[in-house]
């Protein structure tokens, strides 16, 4: 139990240092990682190994994705492509409905194995669309973005968490999808509505909750000043985004349906797909704004990339230290499921396991996979359909994404929010979505 206490102290320490004492997130995260490693007893050497190893693991997984994605976004901004997209979007969707449209698109049309790809590609669209909604536009769209990404990730195939839960609990993917494609989008819509009401009641304070990145600001100013006749068409503007997503989706479904090979895996690799998108954006930028402005936009993107990579990687370091403490095993040992437990209690227990794991570990997918791994061996003794238990785990794994998640820091930097603003958007909407989806999972027990 001391490990749980020290983990809680470490997370609270990060939040207090950043919000109360205005300490830079990088310093705060390293201090919290050092405290947790030493206080939990894993030793000096293993603490340093976890910090450096966690940073390296995150960079190996998503470093290039962030770099390629941010550079592509900077180029698209510089040539006015995002302005073209947003103008087309607001012609089709009324400004007040933009957050709902964004959340639904991310949860249903573009559920991705790589949530990092989604946030890198969608964040500039959200930022560019925000002025059409008004002074609460940025937080509303940021919340919708986070909601859509993770509702798709845990409930809709081919989201990694959804696939992992179904696989570990031996639920047919088609069966999981039938329930998830209803619960995921419905949860997203309700969450966005609730969050919108909170914003209307004064939840957001722009002077404290927004923290513009200078590089992003310069790119967006360039986007605003590109004349309409010098911008790429809507189709050209979308190609660097749509083509990588289609490549990734093709690779994912090929693996799911067991017809993948080395060539298909190469085409569907997220790093390859985003690099192709970056090359496409670079060629377009040279054509529409010339070599000098293209190089300037690229330099702005590199400046932003370094900032995001460092804070994201160190966010991964804290997660690695938490993992090294053995917290997942401690939490797993706290729970046991009795075959005489009522249906609702079993569903609640599955939700709690996943929620507590996510709070502690900071990864939606790891929380979902660990919770499913804990429950799978005793699934036969639970008087609930496996798909319902899986939906409850998915619901719980959404709960309160916060500072020990590397995604949290990516989200913060890409949306131009302060740490407090990220807690008031990302952490808030994932908490709401987790609570909203729980009764929906319970309702599924009646049908299953």
SULSUL-V697705 format. One record per residue. N is the residue number from 1. SS is DSSP state (H for helix, E for strand, C for the rest). PSI is psi in whole degrees, 0 to 359 (NA if undefined). NEAR is the number of other C-alpha atoms within 12 Angstrom. Layout:
# SULSUL-V697705
n-><N,N>
ss-><SS,SS>
psi-><PSI,PSI>
near-><NEAR,NEAR>
This chain:
# SULSUL-V697705
n-><1,2,3,4,5,6,7,8,9,10,11,12,13,14,15,16,17,18,19,20,21,22,23,24,25,26,27,28,29,30,31,32,33,34,35,36,37,38,39,40,41,42,43,44,45,46,47,48,49,50,51,52,53,54,55,56,57,58,59,60,61,62,63,64,65,66,67,68,69,70,71,72,73,74,75,76,77,78,79,80,81,82,83,84,85,86,87,88,89,90,91,92,93,94,95,96,97,98,99,100,101,102,103,104,105,106,107,108,109,110,111,112,113,114,115,116,117,118,119,120,121,122,123,124,125,126,127,128,129,130,131,132,133,134,135,136,137,138,139,140,141,142,143,144,145,146,147,148,149,150,151,152,153,154,155,156,157,158,159,160,161,162,163,164,165,166,167,168,169,170,171,172,173,174,175,176,177,178,179,180,181,182,183,184,185,186,187,188,189,190,191,192,193,194,195,196,197,198,199,200,201,202,203,204,205,206,207,208,209,210,211,212,213,214,215,216,217,218,219,220,221,222,223,224,225,226,227,228,229,230,231,232,233,234,235,236,237,238,239,240,241,242,243,244,245,246,247,248,249,250,251,252,253,254,255,256,257,258,259,260,261,262,263,264,265,266,267,268,269,270,271,272,273,274,275,276,277,278,279,280,281,282,283,284,285,286,287,288,289,290,291,292,293,294,295,296,297,298,299,300,301,302,303,304,305,306,307,308,309,310,311,312,313,314,315,316,317,318,319,320,321,322,323,324,325,326,327,328,329,330,331,332,333,334,335,336,337,338,339,340,341,342,343,344,345,346,347,348,349,350,351,352,353,354,355,356,357,358,359,360,361,362,363,364,365,366,367,368,369,370,371,372,373,374,375,376,377,378,379,380,381,382,383,384,385,386,387,388,389,390,391,392,393,394,395,396,397,398,399,400,401,402,403,404,405,406,407,408,409,410,411,412,413,414,415,416,417,418,419,420,421,422,423,424,425,426,427,428,429,430,431,432,433,434,435,436,437,438,439,440,441,442,443,444,445,446,447,448>
ss-><C,H,H,H,H,H,H,H,H,H,H,H,H,H,H,H,H,H,H,H,C,C,C,C,H,H,H,H,H,H,H,H,H,H,H,H,H,H,H,C,C,C,C,H,H,H,H,H,H,H,H,H,H,H,H,H,H,H,H,H,H,H,H,H,H,H,H,H,H,H,H,H,H,H,H,H,H,H,C,C,H,H,H,H,H,H,H,H,H,H,H,H,C,C,H,H,H,H,H,H,H,H,H,H,H,H,H,H,H,C,C,C,C,C,H,H,H,H,H,H,H,H,H,H,H,H,H,H,H,H,H,H,H,C,C,C,H,H,H,H,H,H,H,H,H,H,H,H,H,H,H,H,H,H,H,C,C,C,C,H,H,H,H,H,H,H,H,H,C,C,C,C,H,H,H,H,H,H,H,H,H,H,H,H,H,H,H,H,H,H,H,H,H,H,H,H,H,H,H,H,C,C,C,C,C,H,H,H,H,E,C,C,C,H,H,H,H,H,H,H,H,H,H,H,H,C,C,H,H,H,C,C,C,H,H,H,H,H,H,H,H,H,H,H,H,H,H,H,H,H,H,H,H,H,H,H,C,C,C,C,C,H,H,H,H,H,H,H,C,H,H,H,H,H,H,H,H,H,H,H,H,H,H,H,H,H,H,H,H,H,H,H,H,H,H,H,H,H,H,H,H,H,H,H,H,H,H,H,H,H,H,H,H,H,H,H,H,H,H,H,H,H,H,H,C,C,H,H,H,H,H,H,H,H,C,C,C,C,C,C,C,C,H,H,H,H,H,H,H,H,H,H,H,H,H,H,H,H,H,H,H,C,C,H,H,H,H,H,H,H,H,H,H,H,H,H,C,C,H,H,H,C,C,C,C,H,H,H,H,H,H,H,H,H,H,H,H,C,C,C,C,C,C,C,C,H,H,H,H,H,H,H,H,H,H,C,E,C,H,H,H,H,H,H,H,H,H,H,H,H,H,H,H,H,H,H,H,H,H,H,H,H,H,H,H,H,H,C>
psi-><336,326,319,317,313,324,316,315,318,317,316,323,315,312,316,316,318,311,315,317,3,33,141,141,324,312,317,316,320,317,316,322,316,315,310,316,316,320,328,353,17,352,163,309,313,330,312,318,319,319,310,320,320,318,313,320,317,317,322,325,317,2,310,325,315,311,307,318,316,319,319,318,319,319,318,321,314,327,5,14,320,326,320,315,314,320,321,321,315,343,332,320,126,143,319,342,358,315,321,318,318,312,316,319,316,329,336,309,324,41,131,147,332,95,333,323,316,315,324,320,326,333,314,325,318,316,319,330,339,317,335,339,330,196,339,13,315,308,323,314,325,316,319,321,309,319,310,316,310,333,321,321,320,337,334,125,134,36,136,316,319,314,319,314,311,318,313,327,3,41,126,138,323,320,314,319,322,319,316,326,345,309,319,300,322,318,317,315,314,318,314,320,312,316,322,321,322,317,320,335,7,22,333,135,99,323,334,336,350,141,84,137,129,320,318,319,316,320,318,327,321,319,319,334,4,123,149,323,352,358,155,158,169,317,313,322,324,334,314,342,313,318,312,320,319,320,314,317,319,313,321,314,328,320,319,319,7,41,23,156,186,320,314,319,322,313,321,357,132,323,317,316,314,328,320,319,320,316,317,316,322,315,317,317,317,324,320,327,358,168,316,308,326,314,322,316,321,318,319,317,321,320,313,321,315,317,315,318,316,310,326,317,320,331,322,330,317,318,322,322,317,317,321,336,347,23,322,320,322,313,321,323,345,343,139,144,128,139,343,359,138,160,310,321,320,319,316,319,318,319,315,317,310,320,315,319,319,318,320,316,325,7,124,313,318,320,315,314,317,316,316,322,325,320,329,315,336,14,326,337,357,131,47,142,138,323,326,317,319,318,324,320,316,315,313,325,346,341,118,64,126,207,344,14,131,331,323,318,327,311,313,310,317,330,350,41,157,171,317,319,325,321,324,352,288,310,321,312,327,328,313,313,320,317,320,319,341,307,332,322,320,320,327,333,333,327,320,NA>
near-><18,17,30,28,19,27,41,29,25,35,36,27,30,38,32,22,26,27,23,17,14,18,19,22,38,32,23,33,41,39,33,40,48,37,33,45,37,27,26,31,21,25,19,19,17,25,33,26,23,34,36,27,26,33,33,23,23,34,28,18,25,36,33,30,38,48,40,40,49,50,45,51,55,47,52,54,50,50,47,43,46,46,41,33,34,34,27,22,26,25,15,14,20,18,27,25,27,41,44,37,32,41,43,37,29,41,41,36,28,39,45,43,38,38,44,42,45,47,46,42,46,40,42,43,44,44,47,40,43,34,25,28,25,20,20,33,32,42,50,49,46,53,52,49,52,56,58,48,51,59,58,47,46,58,60,45,40,41,45,37,45,51,41,38,49,39,27,28,34,26,27,22,30,22,28,40,32,23,37,43,31,28,39,47,41,32,46,50,38,31,40,43,30,30,40,34,16,22,28,18,12,15,23,32,22,24,13,21,26,30,25,26,26,18,34,40,27,25,42,37,22,30,37,27,20,26,18,20,14,22,32,34,23,23,17,27,37,33,30,37,42,28,29,38,39,28,32,37,32,31,31,32,26,24,23,24,14,13,15,19,18,13,16,23,25,21,27,32,34,39,30,27,36,42,31,31,39,36,27,30,43,35,25,33,39,25,20,30,32,19,19,16,27,32,22,27,39,37,25,32,38,28,24,36,35,26,31,41,38,33,39,42,40,43,49,43,43,52,52,44,50,49,39,33,35,27,36,39,25,24,30,26,16,18,24,25,29,19,16,14,17,18,28,27,22,35,40,33,35,47,39,36,44,49,41,38,46,43,38,45,49,42,45,48,40,35,47,51,36,38,48,44,30,34,37,31,17,23,30,17,20,28,24,35,30,37,43,46,52,55,55,53,53,61,55,50,49,55,44,40,43,42,53,49,43,43,43,45,43,49,47,43,41,50,47,37,35,36,39,36,39,43,36,38,47,46,37,37,47,48,37,37,50,43,31,35,45,39,25,32,44,35,22,30,26,15,14,19>
